């Protein structure tokens, strides 16, 4: 695999399941801004102190395509 600008968390999530968490589209690890580029999407929790949901002060993340991630960012979800 070629070296990309993605961090290790993105690559690990992509290896587990390369599909977008929101729309199910197959994502790709690429340097170009494409609609199906693999990105990390941070999930806002309603109650961050539920045991098992918050791991060592890290916000929970999922793999999302660039299109879904930017749409969710604009809506403030």
Secondary structure as UniProt FT lines:
FT   HELIX           8..16
FT   TURN            21..23
FT   TURN            35..36
FT   STRAND          37..42
FT   TURN            48..49
FT   TURN            51..53
FT   TURN            56..57
FT   STRAND          61..65
FT   HELIX           66..75
//
